[in-house]
Amino acid sequence: MELIKHGTRIDFMGQRKFWITLSMILAIGSLILSFMPPGAQVTIGGMAIGVGPNYGTDFRGGTELEVHFKKPLAAAQVREAVESIPGFSRPDVVSVGGADESRYLIRVQEHSTLDEPTKLKLRQSLCFRGGYDDEQTGKFVQDPELDKGRCPDSVVKPTEVKFSPGGDKLAVRYEVKPDDALVETVKNAIISSGVSLRGAVDERGQSADVSVKGHDASQAKEYRIEVQLKSKGDYLLDELRSKLGADVVPPAADKVEWVGPRAGKQLRDAAVKSVMFAIIFIMAYVAFRFDLRFAPGGIIALGHDAFVVIGVFIVTRREITLSTIAAILTIVSYSMSDTVIIYDRIRENLSKHRGLTFYEIINLSVSETLSRTILTSGSVLLSIAAFFFYGTGALKDFALSLFVGVIAGTYSSIFVAAPMTEWIDRKFFGASATRRKKIARTGATVGIGGAKHQKQHQV
């Protein structure tokens, strides 16, 4: 329908079927891809296309190192060297420095050198009977009885043996103050279990792998021996040094981070909950701010925006990290702000143009806010594009998610949120208009804000 008398020839509502169908395809397709096996991909025409989410270290667990190599190296050389090291799978190498720098983020899926059998062997070597939580059953598994011949009652036994989730530190607690003999016993037990010490040294050049703590405010009755163990990051650097040379690989990484699989799952669940809670509270705000029938359209548009960003990241095989979730929350807020402006203009026009149908009111309102939407979204996209083209690493992915989200949020506010509001009003609130058809024919106001309902409601 052309609203010539109101200064526009664009029939936004007439195009709603195409855009809503496209949005449904994109959103449902992204939802299906998000449940596919992580890292799944297909090759079409020599190009790898992702069909499953590629979770980053934040969500899948693993080890991440930032290494500044002493000599220029290509990312392919670093990746090839990591892949040739036994015990590492799915390495990712990302350049984070300038063109003249050889600074890379190296991500591997493994996060700890200590598996449960190794931990059990270590506990038994230290004459401590503990256990572990089975991740599959969620139950506590008790260690077997200690060997009385090797661990008699006269041996000083620890009260606790605790491993860090990254396998880079061991804490052994005792009720008595450890002497040099007990410290040496702990070191020998660790080495005999097949676990390597990190090889750290202090300022005097002496070994700093083992230190004795105790008698502080929180541990007035216990002492502990802290032992630094060789982590996956240390092992990876050692292997790279042996393959590429000590003149290429530095003695230590600039940054080492690790996340366990359990913590990664918790972060994943928390990220999903944060997005869901944000959408729920936004729906409550829209329902309170405008009308209950406005809320579903806005929420559908927000869900569409989030799924489109996730789908783009899956297809392009980019990592989904906490930065991606932060970008999605930003997109949800931006898209809702754009939708609220259109909703507010619709509400104004409902009371201003009482002779128009709701269909015509939406076309008029979108046309009146179109220039503002184009200018605002265009300026935001220009700023984000600069970050995308000149940024690196996580900044580039963050900019891409914002770029895609702003485009999806802009068109969803026009072609998804507003048309869905009109459909909900016609579908679920049309009965009240039918009961009041006589009032409508006499010129009285009916419908949202006093607007006259569409002709199909006046039969």
C-alpha positions as CSV (number, residue, x, y, z in Angstrom):
1,M,0.0,0.0,0.0
2,E,1.4,3.4,-0.9
3,L,1.0,6.1,1.6
4,I,1.3,9.0,-0.8
5,K,-0.5,11.5,1.3
6,H,1.9,11.0,4.2
7,G,5.1,11.5,2.1
8,T,6.2,7.9,1.5
9,R,5.9,5.4,-1.3
10,I,7.7,2.6,0.5
11,D,5.4,-0.3,1.6
12,F,7.5,-1.8,4.4
13,M,4.6,-4.0,5.6
14,G,4.2,-5.4,2.0
15,Q,7.7,-6.9,2.2
16,R,7.3,-8.5,5.6
17,K,6.7,-12.0,4.2
18,F,10.0,-12.1,2.5
19,W,12.0,-10.7,5.4
20,I,10.3,-12.8,8.1
21,T,10.8,-15.9,6.0
22,L,14.5,-15.1,5.5
23,S,14.8,-14.4,9.2
24,M,13.2,-17.7,10.2
25,I,15.6,-19.6,7.8
26,L,18.6,-17.8,9.3
27,A,17.6,-18.2,12.9
28,I,16.5,-21.8,12.7
29,G,19.6,-22.7,10.6
30,S,21.8,-21.1,13.2
31,L,20.0,-22.9,16.0
32,I,20.5,-26.3,14.3
33,L,24.2,-25.5,13.6
34,S,24.7,-24.6,17.3
35,F,23.7,-28.2,18.3
36,M,26.0,-29.9,15.8
37,P,29.3,-31.5,17.1
38,P,31.8,-28.8,18.0
39,G,34.3,-28.1,15.3
40,A,32.4,-30.0,12.6
41,Q,33.0,-28.7,9.1
42,V,32.5,-29.5,5.4
43,T,34.6,-28.6,2.4
44,I,32.9,-27.1,-0.6
45,G,34.9,-26.1,-3.6
46,G,38.1,-26.2,-1.6
47,M,36.7,-23.9,1.1
48,A,36.2,-25.2,4.6
49,I,32.7,-24.2,6.0
50,G,31.8,-24.8,9.6
51,V,28.7,-26.7,10.5
52,G,29.4,-26.9,14.2
53,P,30.4,-24.3,16.9
54,N,34.1,-23.7,17.3
55,Y,34.3,-23.0,21.0
56,G,37.3,-21.1,22.3
57,T,39.4,-21.9,25.3
58,D,36.9,-20.1,27.5
59,F,34.2,-22.6,26.8
60,R,35.8,-25.9,25.7
61,G,38.8,-25.8,28.1
62,G,42.4,-25.9,27.2
63,T,45.7,-23.9,27.3
64,E,46.4,-20.6,25.7
65,L,49.9,-19.1,25.3
66,E,51.0,-15.8,24.0
67,V,54.5,-16.2,22.6
68,H,56.8,-13.5,21.1
69,F,59.3,-15.4,19.0
70,K,62.8,-14.0,18.6
71,K,62.9,-14.4,14.9
72,P,60.2,-13.9,12.2
73,L,58.0,-17.0,11.8
74,A,54.8,-17.5,9.7
75,A,51.7,-18.8,11.5
76,A,51.8,-21.9,9.3
77,Q,55.3,-22.7,10.6
78,V,54.2,-22.4,14.2
79,R,51.1,-24.5,13.6
80,E,53.1,-27.2,11.8
81,A,55.5,-27.4,14.7
82,V,52.8,-27.7,17.3
83,E,51.0,-30.4,15.3
84,S,54.2,-32.4,15.2
85,I,54.4,-32.6,19.0
86,P,52.7,-35.7,20.5
87,G,49.9,-35.1,23.0
88,F,48.4,-32.0,21.5
89,S,45.2,-31.8,19.4
90,R,43.4,-29.1,17.4
91,P,46.1,-26.4,17.8
92,D,45.0,-22.8,16.8
93,V,47.6,-20.2,16.0
94,V,46.5,-16.6,15.7
95,S,48.7,-13.6,15.0
96,V,48.3,-10.9,17.6
97,G,51.2,-8.6,16.8
98,G,52.0,-6.2,14.0
99,A,53.2,-7.2,10.5
100,D,56.9,-7.0,11.7
101,E,56.3,-9.0,14.9
102,S,56.2,-12.7,15.4
103,R,53.7,-12.7,18.3
104,Y,51.1,-15.5,18.3
105,L,48.4,-16.9,20.4
106,I,48.8,-20.6,20.6
107,R,45.7,-22.5,21.8
108,V,45.5,-26.2,22.4
109,Q,42.7,-28.3,23.8
110,E,44.7,-30.0,26.6
111,H,44.8,-28.1,29.9
112,S,46.6,-30.4,32.4
113,T,49.5,-32.8,32.4
114,L,47.9,-34.7,35.3
115,D,45.2,-37.2,34.6
116,E,43.3,-39.1,37.3
117,P,45.6,-42.2,37.3
118,T,48.7,-39.9,37.7
119,K,47.0,-38.1,40.5
120,L,46.1,-41.4,42.2
121,K,49.8,-42.5,41.9
122,L,51.0,-39.2,43.4
123,R,48.6,-39.4,46.4
124,Q,49.7,-43.0,47.1
125,S,53.3,-42.0,46.8
126,L,52.7,-39.3,49.4
127,C,50.8,-41.8,51.7
128,F,47.5,-40.0,51.4
129,R,44.2,-41.6,50.7
130,G,41.8,-39.2,49.0
131,G,39.6,-39.4,45.9
132,Y,38.1,-37.5,43.0
133,D,34.8,-36.5,41.6
134,D,33.7,-38.5,38.6
135,E,32.6,-36.0,35.9
136,Q,30.3,-38.5,34.2
137,T,28.5,-39.8,37.3
138,G,29.0,-36.8,39.5
139,K,29.9,-39.1,42.4
140,F,33.0,-39.1,44.7
141,V,35.3,-42.0,44.0
142,Q,37.4,-43.1,47.0
143,D,41.0,-44.1,46.5
144,P,42.0,-47.7,47.4
145,E,43.5,-48.5,50.8
146,L,47.2,-47.5,51.3
147,D,50.0,-50.1,51.3
148,K,50.8,-50.5,55.0
149,G,54.2,-51.9,54.1
150,R,55.2,-48.7,52.3
151,C,53.1,-46.3,54.4
152,P,53.2,-47.6,58.0
153,D,51.6,-45.6,60.9
154,S,55.0,-44.1,61.8
155,V,55.2,-42.2,58.5
156,V,54.1,-38.6,58.7
157,K,51.0,-38.4,56.5
158,P,49.6,-35.3,54.9
159,T,46.1,-34.0,55.8
160,E,45.4,-32.9,52.3
161,V,46.8,-33.2,48.8
162,K,45.4,-30.7,46.4
163,F,46.1,-30.2,42.7
164,S,45.5,-27.0,40.7
165,P,43.0,-27.5,37.9
166,G,45.7,-26.6,35.4
167,G,48.1,-29.3,36.8
168,D,50.8,-26.7,37.4
169,K,50.8,-26.7,41.2
170,L,50.5,-29.1,44.0
171,A,49.8,-28.3,47.7
172,V,50.5,-30.8,50.4
173,R,49.3,-30.0,54.0
174,Y,50.8,-31.3,57.2
175,E,50.0,-30.8,60.9
176,V,53.7,-30.7,61.7
177,K,56.3,-28.3,60.4
178,P,58.1,-29.9,57.5
179,D,61.8,-30.3,57.8
180,D,64.3,-30.7,55.0
181,A,63.9,-34.5,55.1
182,L,60.1,-34.3,54.6
183,V,60.5,-31.8,51.8
184,E,63.0,-34.1,50.1
185,T,60.5,-37.0,50.5
186,V,57.8,-35.0,48.8
187,K,60.1,-34.1,45.9
188,N,61.2,-37.8,45.5
189,A,57.5,-39.0,45.6
190,I,56.6,-36.6,42.8
191,I,59.5,-37.5,40.6
192,S,58.9,-41.3,41.2
193,S,55.3,-40.8,40.0
194,G,56.5,-39.6,36.6
195,V,55.6,-36.0,37.2
196,S,58.2,-33.3,36.3
197,L,59.0,-30.2,38.3
198,R,58.8,-26.9,36.5
199,G,62.5,-26.0,37.0
200,A,61.8,-22.5,38.4
201,V,64.7,-20.6,39.9
202,D,64.8,-17.6,42.3
203,E,66.8,-14.4,42.1
204,R,69.9,-16.2,43.5
205,G,69.7,-18.8,40.9
206,Q,68.5,-21.5,43.3
207,S,65.6,-23.9,42.7
208,A,62.3,-22.4,43.6
209,D,60.1,-25.4,42.7
210,V,59.3,-26.2,46.4
211,S,58.4,-23.8,49.1
212,V,57.1,-24.2,52.7
213,K,54.1,-22.1,53.9
214,G,52.3,-21.9,57.2
215,H,51.4,-20.2,60.3
216,D,49.5,-17.3,58.6
217,A,46.2,-16.0,59.6
218,S,44.1,-18.6,57.9
219,Q,46.3,-21.6,58.7
220,A,47.4,-21.3,62.3
221,K,47.6,-25.0,62.9
222,E,48.8,-26.4,59.6
223,Y,51.7,-26.1,57.2
224,R,51.8,-26.7,53.5
225,I,54.4,-27.6,50.9
226,E,53.8,-25.9,47.6
227,V,55.4,-27.6,44.5
228,Q,55.4,-26.0,41.1
229,L,54.9,-28.7,38.4
230,K,55.5,-28.5,34.6
231,S,52.3,-27.5,33.0
232,K,51.1,-28.1,29.4
233,G,52.3,-24.6,28.5
234,D,55.8,-25.3,29.8
235,Y,55.9,-28.7,28.0
236,L,54.7,-27.1,24.7
237,L,57.4,-24.4,24.9
238,D,60.1,-26.9,25.7
239,E,59.1,-29.0,22.7
240,L,58.9,-26.0,20.4
241,R,62.4,-24.9,21.6
242,S,63.8,-28.3,20.7
243,K,62.2,-28.2,17.2
244,L,62.7,-24.6,16.3
245,G,65.8,-23.8,18.3
246,A,66.5,-21.8,21.4
247,D,67.5,-18.8,19.3
248,V,63.9,-18.7,18.0
249,V,61.6,-19.7,20.9
250,P,61.9,-17.5,24.1
251,P,62.5,-19.1,27.5
252,A,59.0,-18.3,28.7
253,A,55.7,-17.2,27.3
254,D,54.4,-13.7,27.7
255,K,51.1,-15.0,29.0
256,V,49.7,-18.4,29.9
257,E,46.0,-19.1,30.6
258,W,44.2,-22.4,31.0
259,V,40.6,-23.4,31.6
260,G,39.4,-26.8,32.7
261,P,36.6,-28.6,30.9
262,R,34.3,-28.3,33.9
263,A,34.9,-24.6,34.2
264,G,34.4,-24.2,30.5
265,K,31.0,-25.9,30.7
266,Q,30.0,-23.7,33.6
267,L,31.1,-20.6,31.6
268,R,29.0,-21.8,28.6
269,D,25.9,-22.3,30.8
270,A,26.4,-18.9,32.4
271,A,26.8,-17.2,29.0
272,V,23.5,-18.8,27.7
273,K,21.7,-17.8,30.9
274,S,23.0,-14.2,30.7
275,V,21.6,-13.8,27.2
276,M,18.3,-15.3,28.2
277,F,17.9,-13.2,31.3
278,A,18.7,-10.1,29.3
279,I,16.0,-10.9,26.7
280,I,13.4,-11.7,29.4
281,F,14.0,-8.4,31.3
282,I,13.9,-6.5,28.0
283,M,10.5,-8.1,27.2
284,A,9.2,-7.1,30.6
285,Y,10.4,-3.5,30.0
286,V,8.7,-3.3,26.6
287,A,5.5,-4.7,27.9
288,F,5.5,-2.2,30.7
289,R,6.7,0.7,28.6
290,F,4.3,0.2,25.7
291,D,1.7,-2.6,25.6
292,L,1.8,-6.3,26.1
293,R,1.3,-7.0,22.4
294,F,4.5,-5.0,21.6
295,A,6.8,-7.3,23.6
296,P,6.7,-10.6,21.6
297,G,7.7,-8.9,18.3
298,G,10.7,-7.2,20.0
299,I,11.8,-10.4,21.7
300,I,11.6,-12.4,18.4
301,A,13.7,-9.8,16.8
302,L,16.3,-9.9,19.6
303,G,16.5,-13.7,19.4
304,H,16.9,-13.5,15.7
305,D,19.8,-11.0,16.0
306,A,21.6,-13.3,18.5
307,F,21.2,-16.4,16.4
308,V,22.3,-14.7,13.2
309,V,25.6,-13.7,14.9
310,I,26.2,-17.2,16.2
311,G,25.4,-18.6,12.8
312,V,27.9,-16.4,11.1
313,F,30.6,-17.4,13.6
314,I,29.9,-21.1,13.0
315,V,29.9,-20.9,9.2
316,T,33.1,-18.8,9.2
317,R,34.7,-21.2,11.7
318,R,35.5,-18.4,14.1
319,E,35.9,-19.0,17.8
320,I,32.9,-18.4,20.1
321,T,34.3,-17.0,23.3
322,L,33.3,-14.7,26.2
323,S,34.0,-11.8,24.0
324,T,31.4,-13.1,21.5
325,I,28.8,-13.3,24.3
326,A,29.7,-9.7,25.3
327,A,29.2,-8.6,21.8
328,I,25.8,-10.4,21.6
329,L,24.7,-8.6,24.8
330,T,25.8,-5.3,23.2
331,I,23.9,-6.1,20.0
332,V,20.7,-7.0,22.0
333,S,20.8,-3.6,23.7
334,Y,21.5,-1.8,20.5
335,S,18.7,-3.6,18.6
336,M,16.2,-3.0,21.4
337,S,17.0,0.7,21.4
338,D,16.4,0.9,17.7
339,T,13.1,-1.1,18.1
340,V,11.9,1.1,21.0
341,I,12.3,4.2,18.8
342,I,10.1,2.7,16.1
343,Y,7.6,1.5,18.7
344,D,7.5,5.0,20.3
345,R,6.8,6.6,16.9
346,I,4.0,4.0,16.3
347,R,2.4,4.9,19.6
348,E,2.6,8.6,18.8
349,N,1.0,8.1,15.4
350,L,-1.8,5.9,16.8
351,S,-3.2,8.9,18.7
352,K,-2.3,11.4,16.0
353,H,-3.7,9.6,12.9
354,R,-6.9,8.0,14.2
355,G,-8.3,7.4,10.7
356,L,-5.5,5.1,9.6
357,T,-5.3,1.3,10.1
358,F,-2.6,-0.3,12.2
359,Y,-1.0,-1.5,9.0
360,E,-0.7,2.1,7.7
361,I,0.4,3.4,11.0
362,I,3.4,1.0,11.0
363,N,4.4,2.0,7.4
364,L,4.1,5.7,8.3
365,S,6.1,5.3,11.5
366,V,8.9,3.3,9.9
367,S,9.2,5.9,7.1
368,E,9.4,8.8,9.6
369,T,12.3,7.1,11.5
370,L,14.1,5.6,8.5
371,S,16.5,8.5,8.0
372,R,17.5,8.4,11.7
373,T,18.0,4.7,11.5
374,I,20.2,4.8,8.4
375,L,22.3,7.6,9.8
376,T,22.8,6.1,13.2
377,S,23.5,2.5,12.0
378,G,25.7,3.8,9.2
379,S,27.9,5.8,11.5
380,V,28.2,2.8,13.9
381,L,29.1,0.5,11.1
382,L,31.8,2.8,9.8
383,S,33.4,2.8,13.3
384,I,33.2,-0.9,13.7
385,A,34.6,-1.5,10.2
386,A,37.8,0.4,11.2
387,F,38.2,-2.0,14.1
388,F,37.5,-5.0,11.9
389,F,40.0,-4.1,9.1
390,Y,42.8,-2.8,11.3
391,G,42.3,-4.9,14.4
392,T,43.8,-8.3,15.2
393,G,42.8,-11.4,17.1
394,A,40.0,-11.1,19.6
395,L,39.3,-7.4,18.6
396,K,38.7,-8.4,15.0
397,D,36.2,-11.1,16.0
398,F,34.5,-8.7,18.4
399,A,34.2,-6.1,15.6
400,L,32.8,-8.7,13.2
401,S,30.1,-9.8,15.7
402,L,29.1,-6.2,16.2
403,F,29.1,-5.5,12.5
404,V,26.8,-8.4,11.7
405,G,24.6,-7.7,14.7
406,V,24.0,-4.1,13.8
407,I,22.9,-5.0,10.3
408,A,20.7,-7.8,11.6
409,G,19.3,-5.6,14.4
410,T,18.5,-2.7,12.0
411,Y,16.5,-4.7,9.5
412,S,14.9,-6.9,12.2
413,S,13.5,-3.7,13.9
414,I,11.8,-2.7,10.7
415,F,10.9,-6.0,9.0
416,V,10.5,-8.4,12.0
417,A,9.5,-6.6,15.2
418,A,6.9,-4.2,13.8
419,P,5.2,-6.7,11.4
420,M,5.1,-9.3,14.2
421,T,3.4,-6.7,16.4
422,E,0.8,-6.1,13.7
423,W,0.2,-9.8,13.3
424,I,-0.1,-10.4,17.0
425,D,-2.6,-7.5,17.3
426,R,-4.6,-8.9,14.4
427,K,-4.4,-12.6,15.4
428,F,-5.0,-12.4,19.1
429,F,-6.7,-9.1,19.7
430,G,-9.0,-9.1,16.7
431,A,-12.0,-10.6,18.6
432,S,-12.4,-7.4,20.7
433,A,-12.5,-5.4,17.5
434,T,-15.2,-7.6,16.1
435,R,-17.3,-7.1,19.1
436,R,-16.9,-3.4,18.8
437,K,-17.5,-3.1,15.0
438,K,-20.5,-0.8,15.5
439,I,-18.4,1.7,17.4
440,A,-15.7,1.6,14.8
441,R,-18.2,2.3,11.9
442,T,-19.5,5.4,13.7
443,G,-15.9,6.8,13.8
444,A,-15.1,6.0,17.4
445,T,-11.6,4.9,18.2
446,V,-10.7,1.2,18.7
447,G,-7.6,-0.9,18.9
448,I,-4.1,0.1,20.2
449,G,-4.0,3.7,21.2
450,G,-7.3,4.4,19.6
451,A,-6.3,3.4,16.0
452,K,-9.0,2.0,13.8
453,H,-8.5,-1.8,13.2
454,Q,-7.9,-3.2,9.8
455,K,-10.8,-4.1,7.5
456,Q,-10.6,-7.8,8.2
457,H,-11.5,-7.0,11.8
458,Q,-14.5,-5.0,10.8
459,V,-16.3,-7.8,8.9
